[in-house]
């Protein structure tokens, strides 16, 4: 006997199988109800199966050429791929052809939020509701617009309406709130969610949303209380254990954090070896921490940090030679090599003082002959200057580039690297000469990729100064690229442990 949800899952799997068979046969003689076909395409988009979604639209436009629902879904498909100008053009076309379709105005608001365009969202959403009152997404979005203006009564009213129209509103509300989190006053947000928790005290999703909000605001005890109540409503939801563990960790209750992470690990939802190791480390159980990090599951979401964590433990026990030995052993394992390779400059800066030039040369010699692109190699080489952050690192990087320049196929990488490094040394004439040679060989698409992949946040301002001083033609937008690096730095602060260099 299946539950209602299990029955729905089985029915959907049957629809997917029917669609797959039809796609394999070129949709010859294919027919499917419009709602079922819509659900399948929406599923493909959510899972980012874009080729399958393309096939779904091919079938939909043949079966239902005048159905605006599929045109709207196609605009979402374009947005999901970052094709915003195309999506905006499509929305305008749909609005012109079907002005009485309310979902058009909802999608225009969503588009404006993604692209940060200014629109009168309240007017658009009210128009959508006037055309079709039973539109839960419009009510939810309108609630958040009122929340931004601190009109809590209107926000509360629209959420109640949305929930009455769609039981999944509280689940969807989490995504909507956190996509615009910084636009709300924290006091207003907490007040609204507290009122909602009083209205829906037995809704598990409500307490998760309240807990996540408290957690993001740094109110760890309040977050813990919300997650504990959520867990009391549904002890079978093991995801809550992870959130509880995070709260305990933030509160520096590492013993309880460890217990919750270990319980969560039993669920096999995904591995948490690195987090367990961090608890052991904070409890000064260094032997256990080292074992956790060395034997971490490669599918752990934080796996890439295991190498730095190993170094951190070895620093704590004053045994960096052990860290070097462990990393050399890991390097020999095929599955570890790409990760260590990607982190090589950072790991080198943590393990070796800059004076160990021969050791650094030997490692880059090995990196050069691994199966990777020259592009990636020079990106790693330039990162040395960032992680060591010393004048000697710039000199060493120049020596490395000059050492490998006769062995590469694409001279653009060499010219770019030398140009940037010479600029960092203050040799503007030499730097300009080499950068002009590199840029003259690049097309516009390559340019921003080059800055993003090979560039370095500490070097980019110098290159921008060069552009202004020497009037070089830069087809890309350097400010945008620098912004990307700054965003990456902000994100990394949450995950990376910083160590002083020896």
Secondary structure, DSSP 8 states (H G I E B T S, - for coil): ---HHHHHHHHHHHHHHHHHHHHHTTTTT----HHHHHHHHHHHHHTT-HHHHHHHHHHHHHH-TT-HHHHHHHHHHHHHTT-HHHHHHHHHHHHHH-TT-THHHHHHHHHHHHHT----HHHHHHHHHHH-S--HHHHHHHHHHHHHTT-HHHHHHHHHHHHHH-TTHHHHHHHHHHHTGGGS-HHHHHHHHHHHHHHTTT-HHHHHHHHHHHHHTT-HHHHHHHHHHHHHH-TT-THHHHHHHHHHHHTT-HHHHHHHHHHHHHTTSS--HHHHHHHHHHTT-HHHHHHHHHT--TT-TTGGGHHHHHHHHHHHTT-HHHHHHHHHHHHTSHHHHHHHHHHHHHHHHHHS-TT-HHHHHHHHHHHHTSSS-HHHHHHHHHHHHHHH-SHHHHHHHHHHHHHHGGG-S-HHHHHHHHHHHHHHHT-HHHHHHHHHHHHHT--HHHHHHHHHHH--HHHHHHHHHHHHHHT----S-HHHHHHHHHHHHHHHHTT-------
